């Protein structure tokens, strides 16, 4: 059988652990998993890890990494030990996510129409004027159901005392949900016995929920709207997800040249059978590339006239152009006030405390404490362009300070959190703690839907806080588990 697993040797090093409430004492939601693993040898665990790798390769689960001018398709990095959340905690988290996205959609609608939140002095006008994701072309638009951010991925982190925070919101073209679904399929292959004895809530309904949400946006009445997924093409890092979601929903996966806007300002799909009118476009192309008439005239990724058709209400675009102005990490710091302003409620899930460098007092604090803070540019994603102060060299901090001084509006800072950890299978089948976050997905159309958990991203390097797959991170299945009282 080989050497058995010994949980008494597992040490979270003082960090909040997602599976254990104390050394050797699993949380109620994790007992079945921990007990099952305790009956395994290290060799059996290694065999199951190999089985997971083979399943991922056979299923073709990949992501694209850009490196030194080349593009590499890599097998999706996956850890077989799941992250587990009690369903009672998740119910509160779900309510908090719905509250947050509801307020953000009201905020975006207000920004593109009346701008009452600016007139009332709650949100500074200069932040809007300096936003790189504000689209004046959208001014006056009122999308169906008042929804702009139809698909939102909000990143959640847990601090050392167990508090769950929203780290940031992703409202432009949030990605990763296909990996959430595929992670579950792989885990079922690796640990089939656990799904027989645990009340693990399902995640596989997401494609159906996404389709229903998109269908609810159709400008035409009828039960069978024409929905397409617009992709930049096979060289995009998220192309696997684009193809996966289109296949799961049973809709057409299209590129810009497949679409044409007619003289009637309606969008049509070209095919060998002729032109078919399109009702809803789930776009995975950034704003500036969807329509060369309205934005970048050199773009070949979209179709001329898409904005014209959308503004006249002849086609739905999800997510709506312009919603990225609420994706700004500086705008993020105002979300608690945004929730209070539009909903007259306190946030259910708090923000991470933040310093905004366009404020003189905050700027002075950030520059004086760069060695203790994480500093982020307002509109980068994927972990790029940020400074993790405690891990940076003095020279790196000095260079970053100059960037901040040149453009303080573009930077915000947060304390370095003691991110929670979860047992992770490492080299030699050793189980060690690794830091992680969680990206649930919220759908907003005629109604709201939140995934049962989300994509747990894990820093595979010991001690690292960087969970992005593009920078060496991996992922875990996320279990929402019902526990008997």
C-alpha positions in Angstrom: 0.0 0.0 0.0 2.9 2.4 0.7 3.3 5.1 3.2 -0.1 6.4 4.5 -1.2 10.0 4.5 -0.7 11.6 7.9 -2.8 14.7 8.4 -1.0 15.5 11.7 2.0 16.4 9.6 0.0 19.0 7.7 0.8 22.6 8.9 -1.0 25.7 7.5 1.8 27.8 9.0 -0.6 30.1 10.9 -2.8 30.9 7.9 -6.6 30.4 7.8 -7.1 27.0 6.4 -10.1 26.2 4.2 -10.4 22.5 5.3 -9.1 22.5 8.9 -10.3 24.6 11.8 -7.4 23.5 13.9 -4.4 21.1 13.4 -5.8 17.6 12.7 -9.4 18.8 13.1 -11.3 19.2 9.8 -14.2 21.6 9.4 -17.6 19.9 9.4 -17.9 20.4 5.6 -14.5 18.7 5.0 -14.7 15.7 7.3 -15.8 13.2 4.6 -12.9 14.3 2.3 -10.3 14.3 5.1 -11.4 10.9 6.4 -11.3 9.4 2.9 -7.9 10.8 2.2 -6.6 9.5 5.5 -7.3 6.0 4.3 -5.1 6.4 1.2 -1.4 5.9 0.7 0.8 8.5 -0.9 1.1 6.2 -3.9 -2.6 6.0 -4.3 -2.8 9.8 -4.1 0.0 10.0 -6.7 -2.0 7.6 -9.0 -5.1 9.7 -8.7 -3.1 12.8 -9.6 -1.8 11.0 -12.7 -5.4 10.0 -13.5 -6.4 13.7 -13.3 -3.6 14.8 -15.6 -4.6 12.1 -18.2 -8.3 13.2 -18.0 -7.4 16.8 -18.6 -5.3 15.9 -21.6 -8.0 13.6 -23.0 -10.6 16.2 -22.6 -8.4 18.8 -24.3 -8.6 21.3 -21.5 -5.9 23.9 -22.3 -5.1 27.6 -21.9 -2.8 29.8 -24.0 0.2 31.6 -22.5 2.0 34.5 -24.3 5.7 34.3 -23.8 8.5 36.2 -25.5 6.4 36.9 -28.6 5.2 33.3 -29.0 2.0 31.6 -27.9 2.0 28.3 -26.1 -1.0 26.0 -25.5 -0.6 24.4 -22.1 -2.6 21.7 -20.3 -4.8 23.3 -17.6 -2.9 23.1 -14.2 -5.1 21.4 -11.7 -4.9 20.2 -8.1 -7.0 17.2 -7.1 -7.8 18.3 -3.6 -10.9 20.5 -3.6 -11.6 23.7 -1.7 -14.8 23.3 0.4 -17.3 25.9 1.6 -20.2 25.3 3.9 -23.5 25.9 2.1 -24.6 28.2 5.0 -21.7 30.5 4.4 -22.3 30.4 0.7 -25.9 31.5 1.0 -24.7 34.7 2.6 -21.9 35.1 0.0 -24.4 34.6 -2.9 -26.7 37.3 -1.4 -23.7 39.6 -1.2 -22.6 39.0 -4.8 -26.2 39.7 -6.1 -26.3 42.9 -4.1 -23.0 44.0 -5.5 -23.8 43.4 -9.1 -27.2 44.9 -8.8 -25.7 48.1 -7.5 -23.0 48.1 -10.2 -25.5 47.8 -12.9 -27.5 50.7 -11.5 -24.3 52.7 -11.3 -23.4 52.1 -14.9 -26.9 52.9 -16.1 -26.7 56.2 -14.1 -23.3 57.1 -15.5 -24.5 56.7 -19.0 -27.8 58.7 -18.4 -28.5 61.1 -15.6 -25.2 60.9 -13.6 -27.1 61.6 -10.4 -24.4 59.9 -8.3 -21.9 62.5 -9.6 -24.3 65.5 -9.1 -24.9 64.3 -5.5 -21.2 64.3 -4.8 -20.9 60.6 -4.1 -18.6 59.7 -7.1 -16.0 62.2 -8.3 -16.5 63.5 -11.9 -12.8 63.6 -12.5 -12.6 59.8 -12.1 -15.1 59.4 -14.9 -13.4 61.9 -17.1 -10.1 60.1 -16.7 -11.5 56.6 -17.1 -10.0 54.7 -20.0 -13.0 52.4 -20.1 -15.7 55.0 -20.2 -17.3 55.0 -23.7 -19.1 58.3 -24.7 -20.7 56.4 -27.6 -22.9 54.7 -25.0 -24.3 57.8 -23.5 -28.1 57.7 -23.3 -28.3 54.0 -23.9 -30.7 51.9 -21.8 -30.2 48.2 -22.4 -33.0 45.7 -21.8 -33.7 45.0 -18.1 -31.3 47.8 -17.2 -28.5 45.3 -17.3 -25.0 46.2 -18.5 -22.7 43.7 -16.8 -24.6 40.5 -17.8 -21.7 38.2 -16.8 -19.6 39.3 -13.8 -16.7 37.5 -12.2 -15.9 38.9 -8.8 -12.7 37.7 -7.1 -13.0 36.8 -3.4 -10.2 36.3 -0.9 -10.2 35.3 2.7 -8.0 37.0 5.2 -6.2 35.5 8.2 -9.2 36.0 10.5 -11.6 34.2 8.2 -13.2 37.3 6.7 -14.2 37.0 3.1 -13.5 40.1 1.0 -14.2 41.2 -2.6 -10.7 41.8 -4.1 -11.9 43.1 -7.5 -14.8 42.9 -10.0 -14.4 41.7 -13.6 -17.1 43.2 -15.8 -15.6 43.4 -19.3 -15.1 39.9 -20.6 -14.6 37.8 -17.4 -13.2 34.3 -18.1 -12.6 31.1 -16.3 -16.1 29.6 -15.9 -15.5 26.7 -18.3 -12.6 25.6 -16.1 -15.0 25.6 -13.1 -17.3 23.2 -14.9 -14.5 21.0 -16.2 -12.7 20.9 -12.8 -15.8 19.2 -11.5 -15.9 16.6 -14.3 -12.2 15.8 -13.6 -12.7 15.5 -9.8 -15.7 13.2 -10.3 -13.3 10.9 -12.3 -10.6 11.1 -9.6 -12.8 10.8 -6.5 -16.1 9.1 -7.6 -16.7 7.7 -4.1 -16.8 11.1 -2.5 -19.8 12.2 -4.7 -21.7 9.2 -3.4 -21.3 10.1 0.3 -21.3 13.9 0.3 -24.0 16.5 -0.4 -21.9 18.5 -3.0 -24.1 21.0 -4.8 -23.8 20.9 -8.7 -22.1 23.4 -11.0 -23.0 21.8 -14.4 -26.2 23.9 -14.8 -24.1 27.0 -15.7 -24.3 26.7 -19.5 -28.1 26.3 -19.4 -28.4 29.3 -17.0 -26.1 31.4 -19.3 -28.3 30.5 -22.3 -31.5 31.5 -20.5 -30.0 34.8 -19.4 -28.8 35.6 -23.0 -32.2 34.6 -24.4 -33.9 37.0 -22.0 -32.0 39.9 -23.7 -33.4 39.2 -27.1 -35.0 42.4 -28.7 -37.6 40.2 -30.5 -40.4 38.1 -29.0 -40.2 34.4 -29.4 -38.9 31.3 -27.8 -36.0 30.6 -30.1 -33.7 33.7 -30.4 -30.6 33.5 -32.5 -27.7 33.8 -30.2 -24.0 33.7 -31.2 -20.7 33.8 -29.3 -18.3 36.3 -30.9 -14.6 35.2 -30.4 -11.4 36.9 -31.5 -10.3 33.5 -32.8 -8.2 30.5 -32.1 -5.2 32.6 -31.0 -7.0 34.1 -28.0 -5.9 32.8 -24.6 -9.5 32.0 -23.7 -10.5 30.3 -27.0 -11.0 26.9 -25.3 -13.6 28.5 -23.1 -15.3 30.3 -26.1 -15.6 27.0 -28.0 -16.7 25.1 -24.9 -19.5 27.5 -24.0 -20.8 27.7 -27.5 -20.9 24.0 -27.8 -22.5 23.5 -24.4 -25.2 26.1 -25.2 -25.8 24.8 -28.8 -25.1 28.2 -30.3 -22.9 29.4 -33.2 -19.3 30.3 -32.5 -18.5 33.2 -34.8 -15.7 35.7 -35.7 -16.2 39.2 -36.9 -16.3 38.5 -40.6 -19.1 36.1 -40.0 -21.4 39.0 -39.1 -22.8 41.8 -41.2 -25.0 44.8 -40.3 -27.6 45.5 -42.9 -29.2 48.7 -44.1 -32.0 48.1 -41.6 -29.4 48.3 -38.8 -29.9 44.7 -37.9 -27.1 42.1 -37.5 -27.0 39.1 -39.7 -25.0 35.9 -39.6 -23.5 34.9 -43.0 -23.8 31.2 -43.9 -23.9 29.0 -46.9 -27.7 29.3 -46.7 -27.7 33.1 -46.7 -28.2 35.6 -44.0 -29.9 34.9 -40.7 -30.8 37.7 -38.3 -28.9 37.6 -34.9 -30.7 38.6 -31.7 -28.0 38.3 -29.1 -24.2 38.5 -29.3 -22.3 37.1 -26.3 -19.1 38.9 -27.1 -15.6 37.9 -25.9 -14.0 40.7 -27.8 -13.0 43.9 -26.0 -15.0 47.2 -26.6 -12.4 48.9 -28.8 -12.3 46.0 -31.3 -16.0 45.1 -31.7 -16.9 47.8 -34.3 -14.4 49.7 -36.5 -17.0 52.3 -37.3 -17.3 53.3 -33.6 -13.9 52.5 -32.1 -10.7 51.2 -33.6 -10.9 51.6 -37.4 -8.2 49.0 -38.0 -9.9 46.3 -36.0 -10.8 43.1 -37.9 -12.2 41.3 -34.8 -15.7 42.8 -34.9 -18.1 43.9 -37.5 -18.8 47.5 -38.8 -22.1 48.8 -37.5 -22.5 46.6 -34.4 -22.7 49.6 -32.1 -25.3 51.2 -34.4 -27.4 48.1 -34.3 -27.1 47.9 -30.5 -27.9 51.5 -29.8 -31.1 51.2 -31.9 -32.1 48.2 -29.9 -31.9 45.7 -32.8 -29.4 43.4 -31.1 -28.3 42.7 -27.6 -24.6 42.7 -26.7 -23.4 40.9 -23.6 -21.6 42.3 -21.8 -22.8 45.7 -22.9 -20.1 48.0 -24.3 -19.0 50.6 -21.8 -19.6 48.5 -18.7 -15.9 48.2 -18.1 -15.8 51.7 -16.6 -17.0 49.9 -13.4 -14.2 47.4 -13.8 -11.7 50.1 -12.9 -9.8 49.2 -9.7 -10.1 52.7 -8.5 -13.9 52.7 -9.0 -13.9 49.4 -7.0 -13.0 51.4 -3.9 -16.3 53.3 -4.2 -18.5 50.2 -4.4 -19.5 50.3 -0.7 -20.7 53.9 -1.3 -22.4 52.8 -4.6 -24.3 50.1 -2.8 -25.4 52.5 -0.1 -26.4 55.2 -2.6 -28.5 53.0 -4.9 -29.8 50.3 -2.6 -29.7 52.1 0.8 -27.9 49.0 2.2 -24.6 48.2 3.8 -22.4 45.8 1.7 -22.9 42.2 2.7 -19.3 41.4 1.6 -16.7 44.0 2.4 -14.1 45.5 0.1 -10.4 45.0 0.9 -9.3 48.3 2.6 -7.9 50.5 -0.2 -5.8 53.6 -0.8 -6.4 55.7 -3.8 -3.4 57.5 -5.1 -5.3 60.4 -6.7 -6.0 61.5 -3.1 -3.0 63.4 -1.7 -3.2 61.8 1.8 -3.5 58.3 0.4 -0.6 59.0 -2.1 1.7 60.0 0.6 0.8 56.9 2.7 1.4 54.6 -0.3 4.7 56.1 -1.2 5.9 55.9 2.4 4.8 52.2 2.8 5.5 50.6 -0.6 7.3 47.8 1.2 4.1 46.7 3.0 1.4 47.2 0.2 0.2 45.7 -3.0 -0.1 48.4 -5.6 -2.3 47.8 -8.7 -2.9 49.8 -11.9 -6.5 50.7 -12.4 -7.2 48.7 -15.6 -4.7 45.8 -15.9 -5.8 42.2 -15.4 -4.2 38.8 -15.0 -1.9 40.1 -12.2 0.1 42.2 -14.7 1.6 45.6 -13.8 1.2 45.2 -10.1 3.8 45.6 -7.3 3.8 43.2 -4.3 5.7 45.5 -2.0 7.0 43.0 0.6 8.4 40.7 -2.2 9.9 43.5 -4.4 13.4 44.8 -4.3 14.3 48.3 -3.2 15.1 49.2 -6.9 11.7 47.8 -8.0 9.8 49.8 -5.4 11.8 53.0 -6.3 10.9 52.6 -10.0 7.3 51.9 -9.2 7.1 55.0 -7.1 8.0 57.1 -10.1 5.2 55.5 -12.1 2.7 56.3 -9.4 3.9 59.9 -9.2 3.5 60.4 -13.0 0.0 59.1 -13.0 -1.5 58.8 -9.5 -5.1 58.4 -10.9 -4.0 55.0 -12.4 -3.0 53.4 -9.1 -4.5 52.1 -6.0 -3.0 50.1 -3.1 -4.1 47.6 -0.6 -2.5 45.9 2.4 -0.9 42.6 1.8 -3.5 40.1 3.1 -2.7 36.8 4.8 -4.6 34.9 2.1 -6.2 31.7 3.2 -4.6 28.4 2.3 -5.9 24.9 1.3 -4.1 21.5 1.3 -2.5 21.0 -2.1 -0.7 18.0 -3.6 2.9 19.0 -4.3 6.0 17.2 -5.3 6.5 13.6 -4.1 2.7 13.6 -3.2 3.4 15.8 -0.2 0.4 17.8 1.0 1.3 21.4 1.7 -0.7 24.6 2.1 -1.0 26.9 -0.9 -2.7 30.3 -1.1 -5.9 30.7 -3.1 -8.8 32.9 -4.2 -12.2 32.3 -5.6 -14.0 33.7 -8.7 -17.7 33.1 -8.7 -19.8 34.2 -11.7 -23.0 36.2 -11.5 -25.4 36.3 -14.4 -27.8 39.3 -14.7 -30.6 39.4 -17.2 -34.3 39.1 -16.5 -33.3 37.6 -13.2 -30.0 36.9 -11.4 -28.0 33.7 -10.9 -24.8 32.9 -9.0 -22.7 29.9 -9.7 -22.6 27.3 -6.9 -19.1 28.2 -5.8 -16.8 29.3 -8.6 -13.3 28.9 -10.0 -10.8 28.5 -7.2 -7.4 29.6 -8.3 -4.4 28.4 -6.4 -0.7 29.6 -6.2 1.2 26.4 -7.0 4.5 28.0 -5.9 5.2 27.7 -2.1 4.6 31.1 -0.4 3.4 32.8 -3.6 0.3 35.0 -3.6 0.0 35.0 -7.4 -2.8 32.7 -8.5 -3.2 33.6 -12.2 -2.7 30.7 -14.6 -0.8 33.0 -16.9 1.8 33.4 -14.2 2.1 29.9 -12.9 -1.1 29.5 -10.9 -3.4 26.5 -11.0 -6.9 25.7 -9.9 -9.1 23.4 -7.7 -12.6 22.2 -7.8 -14.8 24.2 -5.5 -17.4 22.3 -3.4 -20.4 23.9 -1.7 -21.3 21.2 0.8 -24.5 20.9 2.8 -23.8 19.9 6.4 -26.2 18.5 8.8 -26.7 20.6 11.9 
